[in-house]
Amino acid sequence: MTRYGAILAYDGTAYKGFQRQPPPTATIQAAVEKAISQVTAQPASVIAAGRTDTGVHASGQVIAFDVEWKHGDDELLRAINSQLPLDIAVREIWRQEGFHPRYDALWRQYGYRIATPDARHPLMNRYVWQLGGEWLDLERMNEAAALCLGERDFAAFGTPPQAGSSNTVRQVYLSEWDVESGAFGEISYFRIRGTAFLYHMVRRLVGMMARVGRGVITPGEFEAILRSRDINRAKALAPANGLVLEAVGYPRRQETGSQTRAVESLAIAAPEGNT
């Protein structure tokens, strides 16, 4: 058996998250495992860098699986994609013995988009949180975002994804808001990169930062909620459709060959001291 790593992209709208659930519940993991099995005629079990929630998207999810395959990597990529639904695609694939997308990861990066059009735009519905007619103060939102940098206890914004765990401390390397301009006008874009994230952590952070941007609370009040460790004080949960798992960072590797290039391409922004 050969261990393959892959970069996966998907539109999560029609799925109940990444993690496999009892049929007939549609999940990303089940769809990918089915496609691999159809191509290789072998049972497949997929490991992911992170388990995205219902309705959450990905452009840089990283997975691994073990199969016997006598042909090239490009042939395997094309064959799997031919069996996947149109809202899921393998973007890159490589061979790497011992690779574990979750345990080897240094960081994960998520992006979230908010638009404030005068009237709701149907073509943004799947990927952007639309706050029609609102105005967001990004300067104040960035004050709140900066409070998340470093090692913090985020108990007020999420719960541990692992059953039985009580660890709510996470290291955040990047947390900032910016403005994107495109066909639908200006969009407020939040990027956050950290070692790992609590369940609903990013969506609660975005929901509460949006309250800061709308003047409902101040950055100081946001900080007080963060320090409180009380999840009942962070009740604003941004909708899933605006959230995208964008990238996962791994240690740089000295080997040459296609089996390591894809992993290196995700580590270009790895924080110093973590490469």
N, C-alpha and C positions, 0 to 999 in steps of 0.2 A: 504494500500500500504506500502511496505517495501523499505527503501533506502538501496541499495547495492553499495558498493565500489568495484573496481576491478583494477588489474594491467594488462595492455594490452601491447602486443608486436606486431610489424608489420614491414613488408618490404614495404616501401612506393613507390617502383618503379612504380607500375601500377596505382597509385592513384593521384588525383589532390588535395592532402593535406588531412588534417583531417576533416575540416569543411564541413558539408553537403552542396551540391549545387544542382541546378535543374537537374533532370534526363535528359539524361542518364549519366551524369558525375559521374565517379566512385570516391567515397571518403571513407575514413576509417569510419567516423561517420555513413554514410548511410548503410554500410555493417554490422556494429555492431548492429545498431538499427533494421535492417531487421532480423538478426539472433535472437535477443532477442524476437522480435514479433512473429517469427515463433515458438519459443519454448513455449512462455507463452500465445499466442493467445491474446495479449494485445498490444496496441500502446506503443512504447518505445521512450523516448527522452534521449539521452546520454549527460552528461556534462563532459568536459575534463579539466585536469589541464592546458593544453596548446594546441594551434592549430598549429600543425606542417604543414610545407609547402609542396608543390608538390615535390614528390620524396624523402622526408625526412623520416627516419626510427625511430623506437622507440623500446627500450627494457624495459622501465619503465614508459610508459604513465599511468596516473591514471584517471579513469573515475568513474562516478556514474550514477545510474538510479533507477527508482521506478517501481516496479511490485508487483503483488500478486503471491506468490509461496509457495505451501504447502509442498514441499520436502526440502531436505537438501541443503546446499551451494555447496557441491561437485557435487551433481546431477545437479544443475543449471549450474555450470562451464562446466561439460562434455556436457550437452545438448547444450549450446550456441556454444561451440567449434565444435560440430558436424555439425552445420549449417554455420560456418564461412569458407571462402576460406582459402586455406593452407598458405597464406601469412599474415594472421591475427590470433592471438590466445589470449585468456584470460589465464593469468598465475596464478592469485590468485583472490579469491572473498570473501567478507565478508559483514556482515550486520552492518550498523552504522547510526543510526537516526541522521538527521541533517547534515551529512557529505557533504561538498562541496569541490571537488578536486581543484578548482581554488582559491576560497577565503580563504580556510584553509591552503593553501600551504605556507611554509616558504621560500623555494628555489626550483629552477629547475636546473638540471645538464645535460649538453650536452657534447658529445664527437665527435671529428672529426679526421679522419685518412687520412694521405697522404703517398703515397709510391713513391719512386724514382727508379724504376727498369730500367735496361738498355733497356729492351724491354717491352712493355705493356703486362700485364698478364690478359687474359680474365676472370679468376675466381675472380679477384678483382674488376671488373668493377662496380658491383652494390653497393659496400660498401666503396670503397676507391678512393680518388682522385689520379690519377696516373700522376706524372710529370716525364715522361720517360727521363732518362739521366741527370736529374738535380741533384744538390747537395744542401742540406739545412743546414744552420748553426743554429743548435738548441739553442746554447748558446745565439746568438743574438736574436733569436725568443723568448726565455724566458725573455730577457731584455724587449722586447716589451710587452709580456704577463703580466709582473709584473706591467706595467704602467696602466693596467686596474683594478687593485685591489682597493677596497674601493668604496666610492660613487663618481660616475663620471657622467658627461653629455656625453652621447654617440650619440649625434645628428649627428655626422659625419659618424656613422656606421649603422644607421637605422632610422626607422620612427615608431611612436606609432601605435600599432596594433588596438587600439580602435578609431573608427571614432570620430573626433572632439577633440581628446586629443592632447595636445602640450607638455606633460611631457616626456622628453627624458633622465631623470636622473635615473640611476639604481645602485644598490649596488651589487658588485661582491666580493664573498668570496674566490674563487679559480680560478686561471687562470695560467695554466702551460703546457708545452710541455714535453713529455717523449718519450722513444723509446720502442716499442714492438717488440719481435722476434717471428716469427711463421713459418708456412710452406712456406710462400711466401717471407721470408726474413724480414729485418727490416722495420718497419712502424713507422712514426712519428705520435704521438697520442697527441691531444690537449684536455684538460678537462677544462670546465668552469662552475662554479656554481654561481648563483646569484638569487636575489629576483624574477626577471622576465627579459625578453629580448624584445628588439625592433624587428620589422619586418626586417629580413635579417641581424640582428646585428652579430650573430655568424659567418655567412658565410662571411660577409665583414671583420670582425676581422681576420679570418683565411686567407682570400685572401690577405690582406695587410701584415700580419705576414709572409706569404710565400714570399712576395716581400722582406721583411727584410732578410729572410733566404737565398734568392738567391742573395743578395747584390744589389738589385735594389734601395732600400732606406735604410737608417740607422734607428736604434731605436729612435734616436733623431728626425728624420723626421716623424716617426710614431707618436711620442708624439705630435709633432706640428699639425698633422692632427687631432688627438684626441681633442686637445685644440681648434682647429679652429671651431668646430661644423658645418663644411661645408661638407655635404654629397657628394658634387661634387668632393672632394679631395680623397675620398676613393672609387675608381671605381672598384677595384678588388673584384669580388664576387665569392667565391669558389663554385663549383658545389654542388648541393643538395645531391648527392649520398653518400658523405662522412660523413654526419651529422646524429647523433643518439640522441634522447631524452633518456637519460639513467636512470634518477631517479628524483623523486619529494620528498621533505622533508616536514614532518608534525610534529606538536607538539607531544611530548611523552605523552602517556595516562596511567593512573593508573589502569584502568579497566582490568579485565582479560577476556579471551575468544577469540575465533577465529575472532570476529568482529574487534578486535583492533590489533592483532598481525601483520597483513600485513602492517598497517600504521606505527607501531613502527619500522618495519624492514627497512623502508625508512628514518627514522629519526636518524639513528645511527651516522651520521656525521653532524647533525644540528649544526650550529655555536653557540658558547656560547652566552647566552643572548637571544636566539631565541627559546629555548625549552619550 
